[in-house]
Amino acid sequence: MLCIVALAVKLSRLQLFQAPALQSLAQMQRQISFAPKPSRRPIVDRQGNVLAMDRIVYTLYVHPLLFKQSKRAIAQQLSPLLDQSVEELLTQFKQQATGIKVKVDIPEELADRIVQLRLDGVDLIPNQQRFYPQKDLLAHIVGYVDMEGEGQAGLEYGLQERLLFPKLASADPSSQTKPQTTFSGDVDETPIDLLVDNSLAYDNLQLQLTLDSRLQRVAQQNLRQKLQEYGAKRGSVIVMDVQDGALLALASEPTFDPNRYYEAKLEWFKNWAVTDLYEPGSTFKPINLAIALETINLRPDEIINDEGKIHIGKWPIQNFDYAAVGGRGAITLTDVLKYSSNVGMVRIMERLQPSIYYDWLERCGLGKPTGIELPAEATAQLKSRDHFVNTRVESATTSFGQGFSITPIQLIQLQAAIANGGKLVTPHVTKGLVNETGVVQWSPERPVPKVLFSTKTTQQVLGMMEQVVLNGMGKLAQVPGYRIAGKTGTAQKVNINGGYGDNRITSFVGVVPAEAPRYVVLAVIDDPVGEDAYGGIVTAPIVKSVIESLVVIEGIAPNE
């Protein structure tokens, strides 16, 4: 009788006093909240190819306590779908009685096949994931999203506010929808609520880039091949529209797969074309010639004395081929560029007052970011004005592209100014947020291009650069049927002691078509190994291959 009374009291408490709390607890146990990560808009290239998108993947849990078949029977059915052996699955099944995580990131089509097996004690829990269909092709530009849904590199980080769907102004917990789904692990097969966050203002906008995946793939494949051929450390290839600064390709190696970013080495995340500085060497000579033509009364056929080797104070300066050809004597400005004469450049820039020269370097933007929307952009480094003006060797080394540092993205910006008639355009990779019909709903604000050089000056420099490809060090960049202007570069690298060693950075810049420039292509290879590791041999062929694809993609007709 006492037991009956005690049970009656217990039941009364459970049903009359604790019922609401217990019902709430039961409801919570039957609910799975979904979409804790912020949703993002897709990213596409200029052709509309998807580069980044949200997708639903599933995590597979098993509950051996609820199996109505033997563990081995369950394992045998799951094994071919999960690409795991039966024995591996059986080992997992022995871990505990319930709640065993078997596999993550299961795509929707595979999840459907598992559901069709109708296995008791098997749950598929949905999860939102950022997916990159092109894998490593544009990883440095697009970036990646971490496990918490936060952008950690590239545009996923730099334009995160534009990529995230905005919250509705009236959003509240009651805005969650509750579609029901049944999981076989529930003992009485009671439907389990799937709570989906419905408080976001989903729209049809996507972030469209200026990049072309086809050209990017050509650039990356050629870059990768040269890095392997010369055992080089890293490299970059950039293609820019000279009129507006839009980038069609920006390939950097080494790179990583953003779907598996956790497997990459830390240095692979760096888009060094934007984040790292290097001494550009002779690819900066066209910029210096433009400065000289703007400020000194010079003609392209003016005679310069090239001794082959000189001393500026205690510092020796010589041409790269001095040991083979010695001094060339009287040569023209065009010859200075064609033969990449360091001594000739020193003699030209000696005519310019160091203070005026320094003013021009600052006017070219050195020391300021280009404004590209990619994060962590580095700025060029010059010596202080006092040091530059009062130390004669500084203007001498700067004349042939050494003694200061710049990013590849800023160098191609300046080369574009030579190609487009003198305007300093802003490099960029984004067109903006576009709707399903391609109409731009938002685009980044960019400054009005600054006029840097006169059209007369840039035409003269382009004519000299064309001779570099026709008759000079850039012959390997020739493309039959097209006029190409270009310049090689082979710069010594500073060693850990502050001096220059045998290590090099090779580069080549090409402009196409030379008679009416539309695009500039820059290739840079860091630390190539070999006696023939010069810009005209290592990087000029890369630019040639990219231009061959570029003229086809853009429909640029050859010369008649």
C-alpha positions as CSV (number, residue, x, y, z in Angstrom):
1,M,0.0,0.0,0.0
2,L,2.9,2.4,0.8
3,C,4.4,1.7,-2.6
4,I,1.2,2.4,-4.3
5,V,0.7,5.7,-2.5
6,A,4.3,6.6,-3.3
7,L,3.9,5.9,-7.0
8,A,0.6,7.8,-7.0
9,V,2.4,10.8,-5.5
10,K,5.2,10.5,-8.0
11,L,2.9,10.3,-11.0
12,S,0.9,13.3,-9.7
13,R,4.1,15.3,-9.5
14,L,5.2,14.2,-13.0
15,Q,1.8,14.8,-14.7
16,L,0.5,17.8,-12.8
17,F,3.5,19.9,-11.8
18,Q,6.5,18.8,-14.0
19,A,4.6,18.1,-17.2
20,P,5.3,21.4,-19.0
21,A,9.0,21.2,-18.3
22,L,9.3,17.6,-19.3
23,Q,7.3,18.2,-22.5
24,S,9.7,21.1,-23.4
25,L,12.7,18.9,-22.7
26,A,11.3,16.1,-24.9
27,Q,10.6,18.6,-27.7
28,M,14.2,19.8,-27.4
29,Q,15.5,16.2,-27.7
30,R,13.5,15.8,-30.9
31,Q,14.8,19.0,-32.6
32,I,18.0,19.6,-34.5
33,S,18.9,23.3,-35.1
34,F,20.3,23.8,-38.6
35,A,22.4,26.5,-40.3
36,P,24.4,27.9,-37.4
37,K,26.9,29.2,-40.0
38,P,26.3,32.4,-41.9
39,S,25.1,31.9,-45.4
40,R,27.1,33.4,-48.3
41,R,26.4,34.5,-51.8
42,P,28.1,32.5,-54.6
43,I,31.3,33.7,-56.3
44,V,31.6,33.3,-60.1
45,D,34.2,34.2,-62.7
46,R,33.4,36.6,-65.6
47,Q,31.9,33.7,-67.7
48,G,29.6,32.7,-64.8
49,N,31.5,29.6,-63.8
50,V,31.0,29.0,-60.1
51,L,34.1,29.5,-57.9
52,A,32.5,29.3,-54.5
53,M,29.1,28.3,-53.2
54,D,27.2,27.1,-50.2
55,R,26.0,23.5,-50.2
56,I,24.5,21.0,-47.8
57,V,26.5,18.1,-46.7
58,Y,25.7,15.4,-44.1
59,T,27.4,13.8,-41.1
60,L,26.6,10.1,-40.7
61,Y,26.0,8.9,-37.1
62,V,25.2,5.3,-36.1
63,H,23.5,4.0,-32.9
64,P,24.3,0.2,-32.6
65,L,21.9,0.0,-29.7
66,L,19.0,0.6,-32.1
67,F,20.2,-1.7,-34.9
68,K,17.5,-4.2,-36.0
69,Q,20.1,-6.1,-38.1
70,S,23.5,-7.4,-37.1
71,K,26.4,-4.9,-37.0
72,R,28.1,-6.8,-39.8
73,A,24.9,-6.7,-42.0
74,I,24.8,-2.9,-41.5
75,A,28.5,-2.5,-42.2
76,Q,28.2,-4.6,-45.4
77,Q,25.5,-2.3,-46.7
78,L,27.3,0.9,-45.9
79,S,30.8,-0.2,-46.9
80,P,30.6,0.3,-50.7
81,L,28.9,3.7,-50.3
82,L,31.3,5.1,-47.7
83,D,34.4,3.6,-49.4
84,Q,35.4,2.0,-46.1
85,S,36.0,-1.7,-45.4
86,V,33.5,-3.8,-43.4
87,E,36.2,-4.3,-40.8
88,E,36.8,-0.6,-40.4
89,L,33.1,0.1,-39.9
90,L,32.8,-2.8,-37.4
91,T,35.7,-1.3,-35.4
92,Q,33.8,2.0,-35.3
93,F,30.6,0.4,-34.3
94,K,32.3,-1.0,-31.2
95,Q,33.2,2.4,-29.8
96,Q,30.0,3.0,-27.9
97,A,26.3,2.1,-27.9
98,T,25.0,5.2,-29.6
99,G,26.1,8.5,-31.2
100,I,29.1,7.3,-33.2
101,K,30.3,9.7,-35.9
102,V,31.2,7.6,-38.9
103,K,31.8,10.0,-41.7
104,V,31.5,13.8,-42.4
105,D,31.0,15.9,-45.5
106,I,28.8,13.4,-47.3
107,P,27.3,15.0,-50.5
108,E,23.6,15.1,-50.9
109,E,23.4,12.5,-53.7
110,L,25.3,9.9,-51.5
111,A,23.1,10.8,-48.5
112,D,20.0,10.0,-50.6
113,R,21.4,6.5,-51.4
114,I,22.1,5.9,-47.7
115,V,18.5,6.9,-46.9
116,Q,17.2,4.5,-49.5
117,L,18.7,1.6,-47.5
118,R,16.2,2.4,-44.7
119,L,18.5,1.2,-42.0
120,D,17.4,1.5,-38.3
121,G,20.0,3.2,-36.0
122,V,21.5,5.3,-38.8
123,D,21.2,9.1,-38.8
124,L,22.2,11.7,-41.4
125,I,22.6,15.2,-39.9
126,P,22.7,18.1,-42.4
127,N,25.4,20.8,-42.3
128,Q,26.1,23.8,-44.4
129,Q,29.5,23.9,-46.1
130,R,31.4,26.3,-48.4
131,F,32.4,24.5,-51.5
132,Y,35.0,25.5,-54.2
133,P,34.4,23.5,-57.5
134,Q,37.6,24.8,-59.1
135,K,39.7,23.6,-56.2
136,D,43.2,25.3,-56.3
137,L,42.7,27.2,-59.5
138,L,41.7,30.5,-58.0
139,A,42.4,29.8,-54.3
140,H,44.6,32.9,-53.6
141,I,41.9,35.2,-55.0
142,V,38.7,33.5,-53.6
143,G,40.2,32.5,-50.3
144,Y,38.4,30.0,-48.0
145,V,36.0,29.8,-45.1
146,D,36.9,28.0,-41.9
147,M,34.9,25.6,-39.8
148,E,33.1,28.4,-38.0
149,G,32.0,30.0,-41.3
150,E,34.5,32.9,-41.2
151,G,36.4,34.0,-44.2
152,Q,40.1,33.6,-43.7
153,A,41.8,34.7,-46.9
154,G,41.2,36.3,-50.3
155,L,37.8,37.8,-51.1
156,E,36.0,35.5,-48.6
157,Y,37.8,37.6,-46.0
158,G,38.2,41.0,-47.8
159,L,34.6,41.2,-49.0
160,Q,32.9,39.2,-46.3
161,E,30.3,41.8,-45.6
162,R,29.2,41.8,-49.2
163,L,29.2,38.0,-49.4
164,L,27.1,37.4,-46.3
165,F,23.3,37.5,-46.7
166,P,22.0,40.3,-44.6
167,K,19.7,39.6,-41.6
168,L,16.1,40.7,-41.9
169,A,15.4,43.8,-39.9
170,S,12.4,42.1,-38.1
171,A,14.2,38.8,-37.6
172,D,13.3,37.0,-34.4
173,P,13.3,33.3,-33.2
174,S,9.8,32.8,-34.3
175,S,10.9,33.3,-37.9
176,Q,12.4,29.8,-38.0
177,T,10.5,27.3,-40.1
178,K,10.1,23.8,-38.8
179,P,10.0,21.2,-41.6
180,Q,9.7,17.7,-40.3
181,T,11.9,14.7,-41.2
182,T,12.1,11.2,-39.7
183,F,15.3,9.7,-38.5
184,S,15.2,5.9,-38.1
185,G,17.3,6.2,-34.9
186,D,14.2,7.5,-33.1
187,V,12.8,4.4,-31.2
188,D,9.1,5.1,-31.9
189,E,9.8,6.8,-35.3
190,T,8.4,10.1,-34.0
191,P,9.2,12.8,-36.5
192,I,12.2,15.0,-35.4
193,D,11.9,18.7,-36.1
194,L,14.6,20.3,-38.2
195,L,14.8,24.0,-37.3
196,V,15.9,26.0,-40.3
197,D,17.0,29.6,-39.7
198,N,14.7,31.7,-41.9
199,S,15.9,35.1,-40.7
200,L,18.2,35.9,-43.6
201,A,17.3,38.1,-46.6
202,Y,18.2,35.5,-49.3
203,D,18.5,37.0,-52.7
204,N,19.7,36.1,-56.2
205,L,22.9,38.2,-56.1
206,Q,26.3,36.7,-56.7
207,L,29.8,38.2,-56.6
208,Q,31.2,38.2,-60.2
209,L,34.9,38.5,-60.8
210,T,36.9,39.9,-63.8
211,L,39.0,36.7,-63.9
212,D,38.7,34.2,-66.7
213,S,39.1,30.6,-65.4
214,R,40.3,29.4,-68.9
215,L,43.1,31.9,-69.0
216,Q,43.9,31.3,-65.3
217,R,44.3,27.6,-66.0
218,V,46.7,28.3,-68.8
219,A,48.7,30.7,-66.7
220,Q,48.9,28.3,-63.7
221,Q,49.8,25.3,-65.8
222,N,52.7,27.1,-67.6
223,L,53.9,28.6,-64.3
224,R,53.9,25.3,-62.6
225,Q,55.8,23.6,-65.4
226,K,58.6,26.3,-65.3
227,L,58.9,26.1,-61.5
228,Q,59.5,22.4,-61.8
229,E,61.8,22.7,-64.8
230,Y,64.1,25.2,-63.0
231,G,63.6,24.0,-59.4
232,A,62.3,27.5,-58.5
233,K,60.9,28.6,-55.2
234,R,57.7,30.3,-56.3
235,G,56.2,32.3,-59.2
236,S,53.3,34.4,-60.4
237,V,51.6,35.3,-63.7
238,I,49.3,38.3,-64.0
239,V,47.1,39.4,-67.0
240,M,45.7,42.9,-66.8
241,D,43.4,44.9,-69.1
242,V,45.4,48.1,-69.5
243,Q,42.4,50.4,-69.9
244,D,40.6,49.8,-66.6
245,G,42.9,47.6,-64.5
246,A,40.7,44.5,-64.6
247,L,42.7,41.3,-64.0
248,L,41.9,38.4,-66.3
249,A,44.4,36.1,-64.5
250,L,46.3,36.1,-61.3
251,A,48.1,32.8,-60.8
252,S,50.6,32.3,-57.9
253,E,52.4,29.1,-57.0
254,P,52.6,27.3,-54.6
255,T,48.8,27.3,-54.0
256,F,46.3,25.2,-52.1
257,D,42.9,23.6,-52.3
258,P,40.4,25.7,-50.3
259,N,38.2,22.7,-49.8
260,R,41.0,21.1,-47.8
261,Y,42.8,24.3,-46.5
262,Y,43.8,22.5,-43.3
263,E,46.2,20.3,-45.3
264,A,48.2,23.3,-46.7
265,K,51.4,24.7,-45.4
266,L,51.2,28.2,-43.9
267,E,53.2,29.9,-46.6
268,W,50.9,28.5,-49.3
269,F,48.1,30.8,-48.2
270,K,50.2,33.9,-49.2
271,N,49.3,35.5,-52.6
272,W,52.8,36.8,-52.9
273,A,52.1,38.8,-56.0
274,V,50.1,41.1,-53.7
275,T,51.7,40.6,-50.3
276,D,55.4,40.3,-50.9
277,L,58.1,42.7,-52.2
278,Y,60.9,42.0,-54.6
279,E,63.5,44.0,-56.5
280,P,62.1,44.2,-60.1
281,G,65.3,44.6,-62.0
282,S,65.2,45.5,-65.7
283,T,61.4,45.2,-66.0
284,F,61.5,48.6,-64.3
285,K,63.7,50.2,-66.9
286,P,60.7,51.2,-69.2
287,I,59.3,53.1,-66.2
288,N,62.6,54.9,-65.7
289,L,62.9,55.7,-69.4
290,A,59.4,57.2,-69.3
291,I,60.4,59.4,-66.4
292,A,63.5,60.5,-68.2
293,L,61.6,61.3,-71.4
294,E,59.1,63.3,-69.4
295,T,61.7,65.4,-67.6
296,I,64.8,65.5,-69.9
297,N,65.1,66.6,-73.5
298,L,65.8,63.1,-74.9
299,R,65.1,61.4,-78.2
300,P,64.7,57.6,-78.7
301,D,67.7,57.8,-81.1
302,E,69.9,59.8,-78.7
303,I,73.4,58.4,-78.2
304,I,74.5,57.1,-74.8
305,N,78.0,55.9,-73.9
306,D,77.9,52.4,-72.5
307,E,81.3,51.5,-71.0
308,G,80.0,48.1,-69.8
309,K,81.4,48.7,-66.3
310,I,81.7,51.7,-64.1
311,H,82.1,52.7,-60.5
312,I,79.8,54.9,-58.5
313,G,81.9,55.9,-55.6
314,K,83.2,52.5,-54.2
315,W,80.4,50.6,-55.8
316,P,81.0,48.7,-59.1
317,I,78.1,48.5,-61.6
318,Q,78.3,46.5,-64.8
319,N,76.1,45.0,-67.5
320,F,75.0,41.4,-67.0
321,D,76.9,40.4,-70.2
322,Y,80.0,42.5,-69.6
323,A,82.3,39.4,-69.4
324,A,81.1,38.3,-72.8
325,V,80.8,41.5,-74.8
326,G,82.5,44.2,-72.7
327,G,81.4,47.8,-73.3
328,R,79.2,48.6,-76.3
329,G,80.3,52.2,-76.6
330,A,77.9,54.6,-78.3
331,I,74.3,53.2,-78.3
332,T,70.8,54.7,-78.6
333,L,68.1,54.8,-76.0
334,T,66.4,52.0,-77.9
335,D,69.6,49.9,-77.7
336,V,69.8,50.6,-73.9
337,L,66.5,48.8,-73.5
338,K,67.1,46.2,-76.2
339,Y,70.4,45.1,-74.7
340,S,69.2,45.8,-71.1
341,S,72.2,47.9,-70.4
342,N,72.6,48.8,-66.7
343,V,75.4,51.3,-67.4
344,G,73.3,52.9,-70.1
345,M,70.4,53.4,-67.7
346,V,72.8,54.9,-65.1
347,R,74.1,57.4,-67.7
348,I,70.5,58.4,-68.6
349,M,69.2,58.9,-65.1
350,E,72.4,60.8,-64.1
351,R,71.0,63.7,-66.1
352,L,68.0,63.9,-63.7
353,Q,68.4,65.6,-60.3
354,P,68.0,63.0,-57.6
355,S,65.3,65.0,-55.8
356,I,63.2,65.2,-59.0
357,Y,63.8,61.5,-59.7
358,Y,62.5,60.7,-56.1
359,D,59.5,62.9,-56.7
360,W,58.6,60.9,-59.8
361,L,59.0,57.6,-58.0
362,E,56.5,58.8,-55.4
363,R,54.2,60.1,-58.1
364,C,54.3,56.6,-59.6
365,G,52.7,55.4,-56.4
366,L,55.8,53.7,-54.8
367,G,55.1,53.7,-51.1
368,K,51.3,53.5,-51.5
369,P,49.0,50.6,-52.1
370,T,47.5,50.0,-55.5
371,G,44.0,49.7,-54.1
372,I,43.4,46.1,-55.2
373,E,40.6,44.6,-53.1
374,L,42.6,41.6,-52.0
375,P,43.7,41.7,-48.4
376,A,47.3,42.2,-46.9
377,E,48.7,44.2,-49.9
378,A,52.2,45.3,-49.3
379,T,53.5,48.7,-50.3
380,A,56.7,49.4,-52.2
381,Q,59.8,50.4,-50.2
382,L,62.1,53.2,-51.1
383,K,65.0,54.6,-49.2
384,S,64.3,57.8,-47.3
385,R,64.4,61.0,-49.4
386,D,67.5,62.3,-47.6
387,H,69.4,59.1,-48.2
388,F,68.3,58.8,-51.8
389,V,69.1,62.4,-52.7
390,N,72.5,62.5,-50.9
391,T,73.7,59.0,-51.8
392,R,74.7,58.9,-55.5
393,V,74.6,55.1,-55.7
394,E,70.9,55.0,-54.8
395,S,69.7,56.7,-57.9
396,A,72.2,54.7,-60.0
397,T,70.9,51.3,-58.8
398,T,67.3,52.4,-58.9
399,S,67.8,53.3,-62.6
400,F,68.1,49.5,-63.4
401,G,65.5,48.3,-60.9
402,Q,67.6,47.4,-57.8
403,G,68.0,49.0,-54.4
404,F,64.2,49.3,-53.9
405,S,61.4,46.8,-53.7
406,I,57.9,46.5,-55.2
407,T,55.1,44.0,-55.5
408,P,54.4,42.3,-58.9
409,I,50.9,43.8,-58.8
410,Q,52.2,47.3,-58.6
411,L,54.8,46.7,-61.3
412,I,52.1,45.6,-63.7
413,Q,50.0,48.6,-62.8
414,L,52.9,50.8,-63.9
415,Q,53.5,48.8,-67.0
416,A,49.8,49.2,-67.9
417,A,50.4,53.0,-67.6
418,I,53.0,52.7,-70.4
419,A,50.6,50.6,-72.5
420,N,47.4,52.7,-72.1
421,G,48.9,56.1,-72.9
422,G,50.0,57.2,-69.4
423,K,47.0,56.5,-67.0
424,L,47.5,54.9,-63.6
425,V,44.5,52.5,-63.4
426,T,43.5,50.5,-60.2
427,P,44.1,46.8,-60.5
428,H,41.0,44.8,-59.5
429,V,39.5,41.4,-59.6
430,T,35.8,42.1,-58.9
431,K,33.1,43.3,-61.2
432,G,30.6,43.5,-58.4
433,L,27.4,41.9,-57.1
434,V,25.2,41.0,-60.1
435,N,21.7,39.6,-60.3
436,E,20.5,36.6,-62.4
437,T,20.4,38.8,-65.6
438,G,24.0,40.1,-65.1
439,V,22.9,43.6,-64.0
440,V,25.4,45.0,-61.5
441,Q,23.7,45.9,-58.2
442,W,26.9,47.0,-56.4
443,S,30.5,47.5,-57.4
444,P,33.5,48.8,-55.5
445,E,34.4,52.5,-55.8
446,R,37.6,53.1,-57.5
447,P,39.6,56.4,-58.0
448,V,39.6,58.2,-61.3
449,P,42.8,57.1,-63.2
450,K,45.6,59.6,-62.7
451,V,47.5,60.8,-65.7
452,L,51.2,59.8,-65.2
453,F,52.9,60.1,-68.6
454,S,52.1,61.8,-71.8
455,T,50.8,59.8,-74.8
456,K,53.9,60.8,-76.8
457,T,56.2,59.4,-74.1
458,T,54.4,56.1,-73.8
459,Q,54.4,55.6,-77.5
460,Q,58.1,56.1,-77.6
461,V,58.7,53.7,-74.8
462,L,56.4,51.1,-76.4
463,G,58.4,51.4,-79.6
464,M,61.6,50.6,-77.8
465,M,60.0,47.7,-75.9
466,E,58.8,46.2,-79.3
467,Q,62.5,46.2,-80.4
468,V,63.3,44.1,-77.3
469,V,61.0,41.3,-78.5
470,L,62.0,41.7,-82.2
471,N,65.7,42.0,-81.9
472,G,66.7,41.9,-78.3
473,M,66.6,39.8,-75.2
474,G,62.9,39.0,-75.4
475,K,62.8,37.0,-78.7
476,L,61.3,33.9,-77.0
477,A,58.1,36.0,-76.4
478,Q,57.4,36.4,-80.1
479,V,53.9,35.3,-81.2
480,P,53.7,34.8,-85.0
481,G,51.2,37.3,-86.5
482,Y,51.2,39.6,-83.5
483,R,53.3,42.7,-82.5
484,I,54.5,42.3,-78.9
485,A,56.3,44.9,-76.8
486,G,58.2,43.6,-73.8
487,K,61.0,43.7,-71.4
488,T,63.1,41.1,-69.6
489,G,64.3,41.3,-66.0
490,T,66.9,39.4,-64.0
491,A,67.5,40.9,-60.6
492,Q,70.0,39.7,-58.0
493,K,68.4,38.9,-54.6
494,V,69.5,40.4,-51.4
495,N,71.1,37.8,-49.1
496,I,70.8,37.5,-45.3
497,N,73.9,39.7,-44.9
498,G,72.3,42.6,-46.8
499,G,74.5,42.1,-49.9
500,Y,73.7,40.6,-53.3
501,G,74.4,36.9,-54.0
502,D,73.9,34.5,-56.9
503,N,70.2,34.0,-56.3
504,R,67.9,35.7,-58.8
505,I,64.4,36.7,-59.6
506,T,63.6,36.5,-63.3
507,S,60.7,38.2,-65.0
508,F,59.2,39.3,-68.3
509,V,56.5,41.8,-69.1
510,G,54.7,41.7,-72.4
511,V,52.1,44.1,-74.0
512,V,49.7,42.9,-76.8
513,P,49.0,44.1,-79.4
514,A,51.9,46.6,-79.4
515,E,50.2,48.9,-82.1
516,A,47.0,49.3,-80.0
517,P,47.7,47.9,-76.5
518,R,44.9,46.1,-74.7
519,Y,46.6,43.7,-72.3
520,V,49.8,43.5,-70.3
521,V,51.1,40.1,-69.1
522,L,53.7,39.7,-66.3
523,A,55.5,36.5,-65.3
524,V,57.8,36.4,-62.3
525,I,59.9,33.3,-61.2
526,D,61.7,33.4,-57.9
527,D,65.0,31.6,-57.4
528,P,65.3,29.6,-60.7
529,V,68.4,27.3,-60.8
530,G,70.7,27.0,-63.8
531,E,73.2,28.9,-65.9
532,D,70.5,30.0,-68.3
533,A,68.2,31.3,-65.5
534,Y,67.5,34.7,-67.1
535,G,64.3,36.5,-67.7
536,G,64.4,36.2,-71.4
537,I,64.8,32.4,-71.2
538,V,62.8,31.4,-68.1
539,T,59.8,33.8,-68.1
540,A,59.5,35.0,-71.7
541,P,58.1,31.6,-72.9
542,I,55.5,31.8,-70.1
543,V,54.3,35.1,-71.4
544,K,54.3,33.8,-74.9
545,S,52.1,30.8,-74.0
546,V,49.6,33.0,-72.1
547,I,49.4,35.5,-74.9
548,E,48.7,32.7,-77.4
549,S,45.7,31.7,-75.4
550,L,44.7,35.3,-74.6
551,V,44.4,36.4,-78.2
552,V,42.1,33.4,-79.0
553,I,39.9,33.9,-75.9
554,E,39.6,37.7,-76.5
555,G,39.3,37.4,-80.3
556,I,42.3,39.6,-81.1
557,A,43.0,39.3,-84.8
558,P,46.6,39.0,-86.1
559,N,48.2,41.7,-88.1
560,E,47.6,41.5,-91.8
